[in-house]
Amino acid sequence: MKESDKLKKMIIEGNMKLSGTIPINGAKNSAVALLPAAILSDEKTVIKNIPNITDIDVLEEIINLLNGKIIRTNDKLEIDSSKLKNAVIPENLSKKLRASYYFMGALLAKFKHVEIFFPGGCNFGARQIDYHLKGFEKLGVKIITTKDEKIIMDAEKLHGSEIDLPFASVGATINIMLAATKANGKTIINNAAKEPEIVNVADFLNKMGAKIKGAGSECIEIIGVKKLGSSKIDVIPDRIEAGTYIIAGALMGDNLKITNVNMQYLDSLLKILKEMQVDYKITENEILLNQAKKMKPVKIKTAVYPGFPTDLAQPISVLLSKANGVSYIEETIYHHRMGHVEYLKKMGANIEIKNNIEKITGPIEFKGTEVEASDLRAGATLFLAALTSKEETTITNVEYILRGYEKIVKKLSSVGANIRIEEIK
C-alpha cells in the first residue's frame, strides 16, 4: 500500500483562537479542468499556482498513462503532450475523482475516441453526466455504455452544433467546450454556467490558439481550430477554500487575515455575512476577521454562480448554528447533499431537514466526539465545528478533506489551531 493510500484521521483540540495569516492557493475546481485541457495542446504548456492536493496527483497519473510528460516544481506543472497516445482510462483512476470526466471532452477533441469508466468523487446521490453525453452527441459522437460502467465514445469527425443545456452545469459546460475546441465549424453553448473557473479554462485554451468567446456569460461560442500550441496560465485563487477559512475567522478569529482572495468571486458569501452582522475588513485581496458575536439568523438558497455556492452551504451551517434564532439553507443544486447533518447533530447541532431544506436553530455549543467526513465539503464543515468545541474531535475519512484543502494542518496550525493527522491503525 502506498503512503498516500493509508487511511487517516484528523484530530482537533478545539476552542483555540485563530490569529495570523492564511494564504489561499489555486482553485481546485479550476485546476482539475486545466490539467485535462492541457492535453489538447500539441506542444508544451505551463500551469502555475497549482494546489498540492490529491486530486491533482490522480490527474497526473492519468496524463502519464496517456504518455504525457510532466515536470512538477512546487506549484508549477510543465506538461508536454506532443507525443500523447490514446488509452483506456481504468476504473481505479476514474473513480477517484469526479473531474476525471474532463478527459472525455479532451480525448474526443484529440483522438475522436474515448474509453473511460464512470467518474467518482464525492457522493451527493444521483450526479448524472447526461448533459455531458447529450452535448457530445450533438457534436457527432456515438456513445456506448457497458454493464461494467465503461463508456466508449467514437466520432468520425466532430462538427459544431448549438447546444442548449437544461441546467447551467459547470462540468458539462467545460467538457463540451473542450470537445468543441477542435470540432469543425461553430459551436454555441446556451445556458452555459458562468463560474470563474470556466473563464480560467477558456483563457488557457485561447492562449493555445482556440477561438472561444463569451466564457463567463450564459452563451459561449467556440469556433473549432485544427491545431493548439503552447500556453501558460495561472490557476485563479480558490474561492471555496477562501470562503471556508473566512467562515473559520467568523467562528474563532482573532485578527485572522485571509490573503490572495478575489472578493468578486465571494460576493454572495460576503453579503450573507453582512446580513448576519459579522464584521470584516477588506483591503484589496485580503480580508480580516474576528470572532462574531450575537449573529442574526438568515435564509440562504444555493444557486449557480453568481449565486450562493453549493460548496459553501455545508460549511456555513456551522456559523448559522451560532446565530441567535432560526436560519434556513435550501440546497437547489444537488439532492442528498446533507451528509454532514447527522454528524453535526452528534456534535450538538439543532438541525431539521425537510425537502432539501435545513432548518438550523441556534445558538448552540458544539461538543467534541468522533465523526466521519461523508464528502469533501462535509469534512470541511466538521473541522469548522471542531474548531469551536471545548473537547477533542476525531474526523475519519479525512482523505475527502485532503482532496480539496492544501496543507490544511500546516495552515491552521500556523494560526493557532491544535490539529494533527494520524494513520488509522
C-alpha positions in Angstrom: 0.0 0.0 0.0 1.3 3.4 -0.9 1.7 6.0 1.8 -1.0 8.2 0.2 -3.4 5.2 0.3 -3.2 4.6 4.1 -6.4 5.6 6.0 -6.0 8.6 8.2 -7.9 10.5 10.8 -7.8 14.2 11.8 -7.7 15.1 15.5 -8.6 18.6 16.6 -8.3 20.2 20.0 -10.9 22.9 19.8 -11.6 26.3 21.4 -8.4 27.9 20.2 -8.4 31.4 18.8 -7.1 31.8 15.2 -4.7 34.6 14.7 -2.2 35.3 11.9 -2.4 34.8 8.1 -3.8 32.1 5.9 -2.8 32.4 2.2 -5.3 31.0 -0.4 -4.0 28.6 -3.0 -5.1 27.9 -6.6 -8.7 26.8 -7.1 -9.3 23.0 -7.0 -12.3 23.3 -9.3 -10.2 25.2 -11.9 -7.0 23.1 -11.7 -8.8 19.8 -12.2 -10.2 21.1 -15.5 -6.9 22.8 -16.6 -4.9 19.6 -16.5 -7.2 17.7 -18.9 -7.4 20.8 -21.1 -3.6 20.8 -21.3 -3.5 17.6 -23.3 -5.3 19.4 -26.2 -2.0 21.2 -26.9 0.3 19.6 -29.5 3.2 21.2 -27.6 4.2 22.2 -24.1 2.0 24.0 -21.6 2.7 25.5 -18.2 0.2 25.8 -15.3 1.2 27.8 -12.3 -0.4 28.2 -8.8 -1.4 24.5 -8.8 -2.8 23.4 -5.4 -1.0 20.5 -3.8 -4.0 18.2 -3.3 -4.6 14.5 -4.0 -7.0 15.2 -6.9 -4.0 16.7 -8.9 -1.9 13.6 -8.1 -4.6 11.4 -9.8 -4.9 13.6 -12.8 -1.1 13.4 -13.2 -1.4 9.6 -13.1 -3.9 9.8 -16.0 -1.8 12.1 -18.1 1.2 9.8 -17.6 -0.9 6.9 -18.7 -1.6 8.8 -21.9 2.1 9.3 -22.5 2.1 12.9 -21.4 5.3 14.1 -19.8 5.0 16.2 -16.6 7.6 18.1 -14.6 6.3 19.4 -11.3 8.2 22.1 -9.4 6.5 23.4 -6.3 3.2 24.9 -7.6 4.1 24.8 -11.3 3.4 22.0 -13.8 5.0 21.7 -17.2 3.1 19.3 -19.4 4.4 18.0 -22.7 1.6 16.4 -24.7 3.4 16.4 -28.1 3.6 12.5 -28.0 0.3 11.8 -26.4 -1.3 8.5 -27.1 -4.9 7.4 -26.5 -5.5 4.7 -23.9 -8.3 3.3 -21.8 -8.6 5.3 -18.5 -9.1 2.5 -16.0 -11.7 2.4 -13.2 -9.2 2.6 -10.4 -8.2 6.1 -11.6 -11.5 7.4 -13.0 -13.4 6.5 -9.8 -11.0 8.5 -7.6 -12.4 11.9 -8.6 -15.3 13.5 -10.4 -13.1 15.6 -12.7 -11.8 12.5 -14.5 -14.7 13.1 -16.8 -12.9 16.1 -18.4 -10.7 13.6 -20.3 -13.8 12.7 -22.2 -14.0 16.1 -23.9 -10.3 16.5 -24.3 -9.7 13.0 -25.8 -12.7 13.4 -28.1 -11.1 16.6 -29.5 -7.7 15.0 -29.7 -8.4 11.5 -31.0 -12.2 11.2 -31.7 -12.3 8.2 -29.5 -12.6 7.7 -25.7 -12.8 4.7 -23.4 -13.3 5.6 -19.7 -15.2 4.4 -16.7 -17.8 6.5 -14.9 -16.2 9.2 -12.7 -16.1 9.0 -8.9 -15.7 11.8 -6.4 -18.0 12.9 -3.6 -21.3 11.1 -3.3 -24.3 13.5 -3.4 -26.7 10.9 -4.6 -27.6 11.0 -8.3 -25.0 13.1 -10.1 -25.5 12.0 -13.7 -23.4 13.1 -16.6 -26.3 13.0 -19.1 -25.8 16.7 -20.0 -22.2 16.0 -21.0 -23.1 12.9 -23.1 -26.0 14.6 -24.8 -23.8 17.6 -25.7 -21.2 15.2 -27.2 -23.9 13.5 -29.2 -24.9 16.9 -30.7 -21.2 17.2 -31.8 -21.5 13.9 -33.7 -20.3 11.4 -31.1 -21.7 7.9 -30.8 -21.8 6.6 -27.2 -21.9 3.1 -25.8 -22.1 2.4 -22.1 -21.4 -1.2 -20.9 -22.6 -3.2 -18.0 -19.4 -2.6 -16.1 -20.0 1.2 -16.3 -17.4 1.7 -19.1 -18.2 4.5 -21.6 -17.0 4.1 -25.2 -17.3 7.2 -27.4 -16.5 7.4 -31.1 -16.8 10.1 -33.8 -15.7 10.0 -37.4 -15.4 13.8 -37.1 -16.7 16.4 -34.6 -19.0 19.1 -36.1 -20.1 22.3 -34.5 -23.6 22.5 -33.1 -26.0 24.6 -31.0 -26.4 23.0 -27.6 -29.0 24.1 -25.0 -28.1 22.9 -21.6 -31.2 22.1 -19.4 -29.2 23.2 -16.4 -26.2 25.5 -16.2 -23.8 22.7 -15.3 -20.1 23.7 -14.8 -18.8 20.2 -15.7 -21.0 19.9 -18.9 -20.1 23.5 -20.0 -16.3 22.8 -19.7 -16.5 19.3 -21.2 -18.4 20.4 -24.2 -16.1 23.4 -24.6 -13.1 21.1 -24.6 -14.6 18.8 -27.2 -15.8 21.7 -29.4 -12.3 23.4 -29.4 -11.2 21.2 -32.3 -14.6 20.5 -33.9 -15.4 21.6 -37.5 -17.4 24.8 -37.5 -19.1 26.8 -34.8 -20.5 25.5 -31.5 -22.8 27.5 -29.3 -23.5 26.6 -25.7 -26.7 28.2 -24.4 -27.5 28.4 -20.7 -23.8 27.9 -20.0 -22.5 28.0 -16.5 -20.8 31.3 -15.6 -18.4 30.3 -12.9 -14.9 32.0 -12.9 -13.3 28.6 -13.2 -14.8 28.3 -16.7 -13.2 31.6 -17.7 -9.9 30.4 -16.4 -10.1 27.3 -18.7 -11.2 29.3 -21.7 -8.3 31.8 -21.2 -5.9 28.8 -21.2 -7.3 27.4 -24.4 -7.4 30.7 -26.1 -3.7 31.2 -25.3 -3.1 27.9 -27.1 -4.9 29.2 -30.2 -8.5 28.3 -29.5 -11.3 30.6 -30.6 -13.7 30.9 -27.6 -15.9 33.9 -26.9 -18.4 34.5 -24.1 -16.9 32.5 -21.3 -18.4 33.8 -18.0 -21.8 34.5 -19.7 -24.8 32.3 -20.5 -23.8 31.9 -24.1 -20.4 30.6 -25.2 -19.3 30.5 -28.8 -16.5 28.2 -30.0 -15.1 28.1 -33.5 -13.1 24.9 -34.0 -9.4 25.0 -34.9 -7.0 22.4 -36.3 -4.1 22.8 -34.0 -3.4 24.1 -30.5 0.1 25.2 -29.4 1.9 26.2 -26.2 0.3 28.2 -23.4 0.8 29.4 -19.9 -1.9 30.1 -17.3 -2.2 30.8 -13.5 -4.8 29.0 -11.6 -7.2 31.5 -10.1 -7.5 31.7 -6.3 -9.8 29.1 -4.7 -13.0 30.9 -3.7 -14.3 27.8 -1.8 -11.1 27.4 0.2 -11.2 31.2 0.9 -14.8 31.0 1.9 -14.2 28.1 4.3 -11.4 30.0 6.1 -13.4 33.2 6.1 -16.2 31.2 8.0 -13.4 29.9 10.3 -12.5 33.5 11.0 -16.1 34.5 11.9 -16.2 31.5 14.2 -12.8 31.7 16.0 -10.9 34.6 14.5 -8.6 37.0 16.5 -7.4 39.3 13.7 -7.3 36.4 11.3 -6.2 37.5 7.9 -7.1 35.6 4.7 -4.9 36.6 1.7 -4.9 36.1 -2.1 -8.7 36.3 -2.2 -10.7 37.6 -5.2 -13.6 39.3 -3.4 -15.7 39.5 -6.5 -15.9 35.7 -6.5 -17.2 35.7 -2.9 -19.8 38.5 -3.2 -22.7 36.2 -2.3 -21.0 35.0 0.9 -19.9 38.4 2.0 -23.5 39.7 1.6 -24.7 36.9 3.9 -22.1 37.7 6.5 -23.1 41.4 6.4 -26.7 40.3 6.9 -25.6 38.2 9.9 -23.8 41.2 11.3 -20.3 39.6 11.0 -17.7 42.3 11.0 -14.9 42.1 8.5 -12.4 44.5 6.8 -11.3 44.2 3.2 -8.2 45.6 1.7 -7.6 44.7 -1.9 -7.1 40.9 -1.9 -7.1 40.5 1.9 -9.9 40.1 4.4 -9.5 40.5 8.2 -12.0 38.8 10.6 -12.7 38.4 14.3 -15.0 36.0 16.2 -18.5 37.2 15.6 -20.9 37.8 18.5 -24.7 38.0 18.5 -25.2 37.0 14.9 -28.6 37.3 13.2 -30.2 34.3 11.5 -30.6 34.2 7.7 -32.1 32.4 4.9 -29.8 31.0 2.2 -30.7 29.4 -1.1 -27.9 27.9 -3.2 -27.7 28.8 -6.9 -25.3 28.7 -9.8 -22.7 31.5 -10.0 -23.0 34.3 -9.1 -25.5 33.0 -6.5 -24.6 31.4 -3.2 -22.3 28.4 -4.0 -23.4 24.9 -3.1 -19.8 24.1 -1.9 -20.2 26.7 0.9 -23.7 25.7 2.0 -22.4 22.9 4.2 -19.6 24.9 5.9 -21.8 27.9 6.6 -24.2 25.7 8.5 -21.7 25.7 11.4 -21.9 29.5 11.5 -25.7 29.5 11.4 -25.7 27.2 14.3 -24.1 30.0 16.3 -26.6 32.6 15.2 -29.5 33.8 17.5 -32.6 32.2 16.1 -33.7 30.0 13.2 -31.9 30.0 9.9 -32.6 28.1 6.7 -30.4 26.7 3.9 -32.2 25.5 0.8 -30.0 23.2 -1.4 -31.1 23.6 -5.1 -28.0 22.1 -6.9 -27.6 18.6 -5.6 -30.0 16.3 -3.9 -28.8 14.4 -0.9 -26.1 16.9 -0.1 -26.8 16.6 3.6 -24.3 14.0 4.7 -22.8 16.4 7.3 -26.1 16.9 9.2 -26.1 13.7 11.2 -22.6 14.3 12.4 -23.2 18.0 13.3 -26.2 16.8 15.3 -24.0 14.3 17.0 -21.8 17.3 17.9 -24.8 19.1 19.3 -26.4 21.0 16.4 -30.1 21.6 16.3 -30.9 20.9 12.6 -34.0 19.5 10.9 -34.2 18.6 7.2 -37.3 18.7 5.0 -37.5 18.8 1.2 -33.8 19.6 0.9 -34.1 22.5 3.3 -32.1 22.7 6.5 -33.8 24.4 9.5 -31.0 25.4 11.9 -31.7 26.7 15.3 -29.1 28.4 17.4 -27.1 29.4 19.2 -25.6 26.0 20.3 -22.2 24.9 21.6 -20.5 22.1 19.6 -19.1 19.2 21.6 -16.1 17.1 20.6 -16.7 13.5 19.5 -15.8 11.1 16.7 -17.4 11.9 13.3 -17.0 10.9 9.7 -16.5 13.0 6.6 -19.0 11.9 4.0 -17.6 14.1 1.3 -15.2 17.0 0.8 -17.2 19.9 2.0 -18.9 17.9 4.7 -15.4 17.2 6.0 -14.7 21.0 6.0 -17.9 21.5 7.9 -16.9 19.1 10.6 -13.4 20.6 11.1 -15.1 24.1 11.4 -17.4 22.8 14.1 -14.5 21.0 15.8 -12.5 24.3 16.0 -15.2 25.8 18.2 -15.6 22.8 20.5 -14.1 22.7 24.0 -13.3 19.0 23.6 -11.3 16.9 21.2 -12.8 15.9 17.9 -11.7 13.0 15.7 -12.7 13.0 12.0 -12.3 9.8 10.0 -12.5 9.6 6.1 -10.1 12.6 6.2 -9.0 11.7 2.7 -12.0 13.6 1.4 -10.7 16.8 3.1 -7.2 16.3 1.7 -8.7 16.2 -1.8 -9.6 19.9 -1.7 -7.6 21.7 1.1 -3.9 22.1 0.5 -1.7 21.9 3.6 -4.7 22.2 5.9 -2.9 21.1 9.0 0.0 23.5 8.4 -2.2 26.4 7.6 -4.5 26.0 10.6 -1.6 25.2 12.9 0.2 28.3 11.8 -2.7 30.5 13.1 -3.2 28.8 16.4 -5.2 25.6 15.9 -4.3 22.4 17.6 -4.8 20.0 14.7 -3.0 16.9 13.5 -3.4 13.9 11.2 -2.6 10.3 12.2 -2.8 7.0 10.5 -5.6 4.7 11.5 -4.0 1.5 12.9 
